[in-house]
Amino acid sequence: MGEGVAVYTRAFRTTGHSSRSAGTCSISYSEHSNTIAIHDERLTLKLYRRLDIGIHPEPELGRVLAQNGYAPVAALAGTLTYRRERAEPVSLATLHRFVPAEGDAWALTLKALEGFFERALAGSSPPSPPEGSAGSLIALAAREVPELTQKLIGPYLSFAERLGAHTAELHCALASTTQDLSFQREPFSRFYQRSRYQAMRGLTSQVLHALRRRLDDLPGSIRREGRQILEREDRIVARFRWLLDRTIPACRIRCHGNYHLQQILCRGDEFTVIDLEGEPRRSLGERRLKRSPLHDVASMLRSFDYAARGALTDRLDGGTAACARDRSTERQWARFWRGWVCAAFLREYAGIATREQLVPRDPAVFIPLLDVYLLERAIYELGYELEERPEWTEIPLLAILELLNASRRVDTPRP
């Protein structure tokens, strides 16, 4: 037998609400793993539908960020935990201060892409689009932004730069504690590198097995890409093998763990990070592991790619009269947008993160390490889409092929 234990924090008291006060409440079941209840637009209650035994990362990260004075996060107001004698706790729910927002960064990005495509397609043919590899993006980040790019992408370039700086500040806050051993930064080690390699190789085998089983169910337009990836399994594993047999001067810290555009709430120029629980499909133990901050960076870069390709798909699905040449042009413009936006994000992120020694300063290490995390994320996305959203499978398929085909460039990131 056990009991439910509710604990309130200082943030709860600052909302002006009593734990017994009545008020209006709206409930959402739209998330796969949680139920969300918003009370009087002052408090947000998240009920976990996937329960696991052990320390939950969301209240844990929330407390550390509050202690380190990191404000742009939904403040933890309370927790509800099931406790039994001589047993690990089970987190049932978390309570956060409600964050008023105009929307999340995903919705804002799709809106910005609408305007971008209208401006781009009204002008000249697109320049050669950059690759999505780390080397190409870092090289782009070191360049002065052309006037055409500024004109076409507009204020969203500044948005991406601010988000890059904001992400680096989040990682600095997560790495700045020296009291709690579970949050102290640690260096990479040969043992850790081998364990990451084994995990990435295992993920690849699992996802490609699922792809092989479902290949004939894919639309004919992307079945060829699926076969190409299956034929290149050895090349994927070889990319991950870069982690072995070398000393990597990098650190690992506690990260967000599931960092993408929908996890950022926007209000004017302000950002608020939400959902610090990590990837719900992973165990609590996996979610609490220390990782390279580039794990989060790769997730956000992939989110920009998803937005660009998703907006493009919406355009192509709605434009039945468009010829093949026009569609090819739109795809080039989507990659053009993705490249410059990712470069803007990386420029600001790398400037702060290298100074704080969160990521390797040497481009010869930074670039291949980021490539490893980009490829791992794209493979994870492929497995997710095959299981949950088969209609989105094309996005990670194309990303994996692009990363495998890309050449590696080593240029110094602009500080």
C-alpha positions as CSV (number, residue, x, y, z in Angstrom):
1,M,0.0,0.0,0.0
2,G,1.1,3.6,-0.6
3,E,-0.2,7.1,-0.7
4,G,-0.3,10.1,-3.0
5,V,1.8,13.0,-1.8
6,A,1.1,16.5,-3.1
7,V,3.9,19.1,-2.6
8,Y,3.6,22.8,-3.5
9,T,6.5,25.1,-4.3
10,R,7.1,28.8,-3.8
11,A,5.9,29.4,-7.4
12,F,2.4,28.1,-6.4
13,R,2.1,30.7,-3.7
14,T,3.0,33.5,-6.1
15,T,0.0,32.7,-8.3
16,G,-2.3,34.0,-5.6
17,H,-4.3,30.7,-5.7
18,S,-5.3,28.6,-2.8
19,S,-5.1,24.9,-3.2
20,R,-8.8,24.8,-2.4
21,S,-10.0,27.6,-4.6
22,A,-12.6,26.9,-7.3
23,G,-12.5,28.2,-10.8
24,T,-12.7,27.4,-14.5
25,C,-10.8,24.5,-15.9
26,S,-10.2,23.3,-19.4
27,I,-8.8,19.8,-20.2
28,S,-6.9,18.6,-23.2
29,Y,-6.2,15.0,-24.1
30,S,-4.4,15.8,-27.4
31,E,-1.0,14.7,-26.2
32,H,0.0,11.0,-26.6
33,S,1.3,10.5,-23.1
34,N,-0.3,13.3,-20.9
35,T,-3.5,14.9,-20.0
36,I,-3.4,18.7,-19.6
37,A,-5.7,20.8,-17.3
38,I,-5.5,24.6,-17.3
39,H,-7.0,26.2,-14.3
40,D,-8.1,29.9,-14.5
41,E,-5.1,30.6,-16.9
42,R,-2.9,30.6,-13.7
43,L,-1.9,27.0,-13.3
44,T,-1.3,24.1,-15.7
45,L,-1.6,20.5,-14.4
46,K,0.0,17.8,-16.4
47,L,-1.2,14.2,-15.6
48,Y,1.1,11.5,-16.8
49,R,-0.7,8.7,-18.6
50,R,2.6,6.6,-18.9
51,L,3.8,5.9,-15.4
52,D,7.2,4.6,-14.5
53,I,9.0,3.9,-11.2
54,G,11.8,6.3,-10.3
55,I,12.8,10.0,-10.2
56,H,11.0,11.9,-12.9
57,P,13.2,14.4,-14.9
58,E,10.5,17.2,-15.3
59,P,10.3,18.3,-11.6
60,E,14.0,17.5,-11.2
61,L,15.1,19.8,-14.0
62,G,12.5,22.4,-13.0
63,R,13.9,22.7,-9.5
64,V,17.5,23.0,-10.7
65,L,16.7,25.7,-13.3
66,A,14.8,27.6,-10.6
67,Q,17.8,27.4,-8.2
68,N,20.1,28.6,-11.0
69,G,17.9,31.6,-11.7
70,Y,16.9,30.5,-15.2
71,A,13.6,32.3,-15.8
72,P,12.4,31.4,-19.3
73,V,10.8,28.1,-18.2
74,A,7.3,27.2,-17.0
75,A,7.9,27.5,-13.2
76,L,7.3,24.3,-11.2
77,A,4.4,24.9,-8.8
78,G,3.9,21.5,-7.4
79,T,4.1,17.7,-7.8
80,L,1.9,14.7,-7.1
81,T,3.7,11.5,-6.4
82,Y,2.7,8.0,-5.4
83,R,5.0,6.7,-2.6
84,R,5.4,3.4,-0.9
85,E,7.6,2.4,1.9
86,R,11.0,1.1,0.8
87,A,10.1,1.6,-2.9
88,E,11.0,4.1,-5.6
89,P,8.4,6.9,-6.1
90,V,6.0,7.1,-9.1
91,S,5.4,10.6,-10.5
92,L,1.7,11.1,-11.2
93,A,1.5,14.8,-12.1
94,T,3.3,18.1,-12.2
95,L,1.8,21.5,-11.7
96,H,3.3,24.6,-13.4
97,R,2.6,28.3,-13.4
98,F,0.5,29.0,-16.5
99,V,2.5,30.7,-19.3
100,P,0.5,33.2,-21.4
101,A,1.7,32.9,-25.0
102,E,0.7,33.9,-28.5
103,G,1.5,30.3,-29.6
104,D,4.3,27.9,-29.9
105,A,7.4,28.3,-32.1
106,W,6.1,25.6,-34.5
107,A,3.0,27.6,-35.4
108,L,5.0,30.8,-35.7
109,T,7.5,29.0,-38.0
110,L,4.8,27.6,-40.3
111,K,3.3,31.2,-40.6
112,A,6.8,32.6,-41.4
113,L,7.3,29.9,-44.1
114,E,4.0,30.9,-45.8
115,G,5.4,34.5,-46.3
116,F,8.8,33.1,-47.3
117,F,7.4,31.0,-50.1
118,E,5.3,33.8,-51.5
119,R,8.3,36.1,-51.7
120,A,10.7,33.5,-53.0
121,L,8.5,32.2,-55.7
122,A,7.7,35.7,-56.9
123,G,11.3,36.3,-57.7
124,S,14.3,34.6,-59.4
125,S,15.4,31.0,-59.4
126,P,16.8,29.8,-56.1
127,P,20.6,29.7,-55.5
128,S,22.1,26.3,-55.0
129,P,20.7,25.2,-51.6
130,P,23.1,24.2,-48.9
131,E,23.3,20.7,-47.5
132,G,21.9,19.8,-44.2
133,S,25.1,18.4,-42.8
134,A,26.9,20.1,-39.9
135,G,29.9,21.1,-42.0
136,S,27.7,22.9,-44.5
137,L,25.7,24.7,-41.8
138,I,28.8,25.8,-39.9
139,A,30.4,27.1,-43.1
140,L,27.2,29.0,-43.8
141,A,27.1,30.4,-40.2
142,A,30.6,31.8,-40.8
143,R,29.5,33.8,-43.8
144,E,27.8,37.2,-43.9
145,V,24.1,36.8,-44.6
146,P,23.4,38.0,-48.2
147,E,20.9,40.7,-48.8
148,L,18.7,38.4,-50.7
149,T,18.5,36.0,-47.8
150,Q,17.7,38.7,-45.3
151,K,14.9,40.0,-47.7
152,L,13.3,36.6,-48.3
153,I,13.5,35.1,-44.8
154,G,13.0,38.4,-43.0
155,P,12.6,38.6,-39.2
156,Y,12.7,34.9,-38.8
157,L,16.5,34.9,-39.1
158,S,16.6,37.0,-36.0
159,F,14.1,34.7,-34.3
160,A,16.4,31.7,-35.1
161,E,19.4,33.6,-33.7
162,R,17.6,34.4,-30.5
163,L,16.5,30.8,-30.1
164,G,20.1,29.7,-30.6
165,A,21.3,32.0,-27.8
166,H,18.3,31.0,-25.6
167,T,19.2,27.3,-26.1
168,A,22.8,27.9,-25.1
169,E,21.6,29.7,-22.0
170,L,19.3,26.8,-21.1
171,H,22.3,24.4,-21.3
172,C,24.5,26.7,-19.3
173,A,21.9,26.8,-16.5
174,L,21.6,23.0,-16.5
175,A,25.4,22.7,-16.3
176,S,26.1,25.3,-13.7
177,T,25.2,23.4,-10.5
178,T,28.1,22.0,-8.5
179,Q,26.1,20.6,-5.6
180,D,24.0,17.9,-7.1
181,L,26.1,15.1,-8.6
182,S,23.3,14.2,-11.0
183,F,23.7,17.6,-12.7
184,Q,27.5,18.1,-12.6
185,R,29.0,18.2,-16.1
186,E,31.2,15.2,-16.9
187,P,33.7,14.6,-19.7
188,F,33.3,12.1,-22.4
189,S,35.1,8.8,-21.7
190,R,36.0,5.8,-23.9
191,F,33.4,3.8,-21.9
192,Y,30.7,6.4,-22.5
193,Q,31.6,6.7,-26.2
194,R,31.4,3.0,-26.7
195,S,28.0,2.8,-24.9
196,R,26.6,5.6,-27.2
197,Y,27.9,3.8,-30.2
198,Q,26.3,0.5,-29.2
199,A,23.0,2.4,-28.5
200,M,23.1,4.1,-31.9
201,R,23.9,0.8,-33.7
202,G,21.1,-0.9,-31.9
203,L,18.6,1.9,-32.8
204,T,19.7,1.6,-36.4
205,S,19.1,-2.1,-36.5
206,Q,15.7,-1.8,-34.9
207,V,14.5,1.0,-37.1
208,L,15.8,-0.5,-40.4
209,H,14.2,-3.8,-39.4
210,A,10.8,-1.9,-39.1
211,L,11.5,-0.2,-42.4
212,R,12.2,-3.5,-44.1
213,R,8.9,-5.0,-42.9
214,R,6.9,-2.0,-44.0
215,L,8.7,-1.1,-47.2
216,D,6.0,-2.3,-49.5
217,D,3.4,-0.2,-47.6
218,L,5.3,3.0,-48.3
219,P,4.0,5.2,-51.2
220,G,5.8,4.4,-54.5
221,S,7.3,7.9,-54.5
222,I,9.5,7.2,-51.5
223,R,9.9,3.4,-51.7
224,R,13.2,3.9,-53.7
225,E,14.6,6.0,-50.9
226,G,13.6,3.4,-48.4
227,R,15.6,0.7,-50.3
228,Q,18.6,3.0,-50.6
229,I,18.7,3.4,-46.8
230,L,18.4,-0.3,-46.3
231,E,21.3,-0.8,-48.6
232,R,23.4,1.7,-46.7
233,E,23.1,0.3,-43.2
234,D,26.8,-0.3,-43.1
235,R,27.5,3.3,-44.0
236,I,25.2,4.5,-41.2
237,V,27.0,2.3,-38.6
238,A,30.3,3.5,-40.0
239,R,29.3,7.1,-39.3
240,F,28.5,6.2,-35.7
241,R,31.8,4.3,-35.4
242,W,33.5,7.8,-35.4
243,L,32.8,7.8,-31.7
244,L,35.2,4.9,-31.1
245,D,39.0,4.8,-30.7
246,R,39.5,8.5,-30.2
247,T,39.6,11.0,-27.3
248,I,36.7,13.4,-27.7
249,P,37.2,16.6,-25.7
250,A,33.5,17.2,-25.0
251,C,31.3,17.3,-21.9
252,R,27.9,15.7,-21.2
253,I,25.2,17.4,-19.1
254,R,21.6,17.0,-18.3
255,C,19.6,18.1,-21.3
256,H,16.0,18.9,-22.3
257,G,15.9,15.6,-24.1
258,N,13.0,16.2,-26.5
259,Y,13.8,19.7,-27.8
260,H,11.9,21.0,-30.8
261,L,9.8,23.9,-31.9
262,Q,6.6,22.8,-30.2
263,Q,8.4,22.9,-26.9
264,I,9.0,26.7,-27.1
265,L,6.2,29.1,-26.3
266,C,6.4,32.6,-27.8
267,R,5.2,36.0,-26.6
268,G,6.7,38.9,-28.4
269,D,10.4,38.5,-28.3
270,E,10.2,36.2,-25.2
271,F,10.6,32.4,-25.2
272,T,9.5,29.9,-22.6
273,V,10.7,26.3,-22.5
274,I,8.1,23.7,-21.6
275,D,7.9,19.9,-21.3
276,L,11.1,19.1,-19.5
277,E,10.1,15.4,-19.2
278,G,12.3,14.2,-22.0
279,E,11.2,11.7,-24.7
280,P,8.1,9.9,-23.2
281,R,8.9,6.7,-25.2
282,R,12.1,6.2,-23.3
283,S,12.4,5.0,-19.7
284,L,13.0,7.4,-16.8
285,G,16.5,6.1,-16.5
286,E,17.3,6.9,-20.1
287,R,15.8,10.3,-19.9
288,R,18.0,11.2,-16.9
289,L,21.2,10.3,-18.6
290,K,23.8,13.0,-19.2
291,R,24.3,13.7,-22.9
292,S,26.2,16.1,-25.1
293,P,24.3,19.4,-25.4
294,L,24.4,18.7,-29.2
295,H,21.7,16.1,-28.6
296,D,19.2,19.0,-28.0
297,V,20.8,21.1,-30.8
298,A,20.4,18.3,-33.4
299,S,16.8,17.9,-32.3
300,M,16.1,21.6,-32.9
301,L,17.9,21.6,-36.3
302,R,15.8,18.6,-37.3
303,S,12.7,20.5,-36.2
304,F,13.5,23.4,-38.6
305,D,13.9,20.8,-41.4
306,Y,10.5,19.3,-40.4
307,A,8.9,22.7,-40.6
308,A,10.4,23.5,-44.0
309,R,9.5,20.1,-45.5
310,G,6.1,20.0,-43.9
311,A,5.2,23.5,-45.2
312,L,6.4,22.4,-48.6
313,T,4.2,19.3,-48.5
314,D,1.2,21.4,-47.7
315,R,1.9,23.7,-50.6
316,L,2.4,20.8,-53.1
317,D,-0.7,19.0,-51.9
318,G,-2.8,22.1,-52.4
319,G,-1.3,23.0,-55.8
320,T,-2.5,20.2,-58.1
321,A,-1.8,22.2,-61.2
322,A,1.9,22.7,-60.4
323,C,4.3,21.1,-62.9
324,A,7.3,19.0,-61.9
325,R,9.7,21.9,-62.6
326,D,7.8,24.2,-60.2
327,R,7.8,21.6,-57.5
328,S,11.6,21.1,-57.9
329,T,12.0,24.9,-57.5
330,E,9.9,24.9,-54.3
331,R,11.9,22.0,-52.9
332,Q,15.1,24.0,-53.5
333,W,13.7,27.1,-51.8
334,A,12.7,24.9,-48.8
335,R,16.3,23.7,-48.4
336,F,17.5,27.3,-48.9
337,W,15.3,28.4,-46.0
338,R,16.3,25.5,-43.8
339,G,20.0,26.0,-44.4
340,W,20.1,29.7,-43.5
341,V,17.8,29.4,-40.5
342,C,19.8,26.5,-39.1
343,A,23.0,28.4,-39.7
344,A,21.6,31.5,-37.8
345,F,20.7,29.2,-34.9
346,L,24.1,27.5,-34.8
347,R,26.0,30.8,-35.1
348,E,24.5,32.2,-31.8
349,Y,24.5,28.8,-30.1
350,A,28.1,28.0,-30.8
351,G,29.3,31.4,-29.8
352,I,28.0,31.0,-26.3
353,A,28.4,27.2,-25.9
354,T,32.0,27.1,-27.0
355,R,32.9,30.0,-24.7
356,E,31.3,28.2,-21.8
357,Q,33.1,24.9,-22.9
358,L,29.8,23.1,-23.3
359,V,30.7,21.9,-26.8
360,P,34.1,21.3,-28.5
361,R,35.8,24.5,-29.8
362,D,37.8,22.6,-32.5
363,P,35.7,22.3,-35.7
364,A,37.4,19.0,-36.5
365,V,35.5,17.6,-33.4
366,F,32.4,19.8,-33.3
367,I,31.4,19.0,-36.9
368,P,31.5,15.2,-37.0
369,L,30.1,15.0,-33.4
370,L,27.1,17.1,-34.5
371,D,26.7,15.0,-37.6
372,V,26.5,11.9,-35.5
373,Y,23.7,13.4,-33.4
374,L,21.9,14.7,-36.5
375,L,22.0,11.2,-38.0
376,E,20.9,9.5,-34.8
377,R,17.9,11.9,-34.5
378,A,16.8,11.3,-38.1
379,I,16.9,7.6,-37.6
380,Y,14.9,7.9,-34.4
381,E,12.4,10.0,-36.3
382,L,12.1,7.4,-39.0
383,G,11.2,4.8,-36.4
384,Y,8.7,7.1,-34.8
385,E,7.0,8.0,-38.1
386,L,6.8,4.4,-39.3
387,E,4.9,3.5,-36.1
388,E,2.9,6.7,-35.4
389,R,2.6,8.8,-38.6
390,P,3.4,6.9,-41.8
391,E,2.4,9.8,-43.9
392,W,5.4,11.8,-42.5
393,T,8.0,9.0,-43.3
394,E,9.4,10.9,-46.3
395,I,10.9,13.6,-44.1
396,P,13.4,11.5,-42.1
397,L,14.0,9.3,-45.1
398,L,15.2,12.2,-47.2
399,A,17.2,13.6,-44.2
400,I,19.1,10.4,-43.7
401,L,20.1,10.1,-47.3
402,E,21.1,13.8,-47.4
403,L,23.3,13.3,-44.3
404,L,24.9,10.1,-45.8
405,N,25.6,11.8,-49.1
406,A,26.9,15.1,-47.7
407,S,30.6,16.0,-47.7
408,R,32.2,17.1,-44.5
409,R,33.6,20.6,-44.4
410,V,35.7,21.9,-41.5
411,D,35.4,25.6,-41.0
412,T,35.8,27.5,-37.8
413,P,32.4,28.6,-36.3
414,R,32.1,32.4,-35.9
415,P,32.4,33.3,-32.2
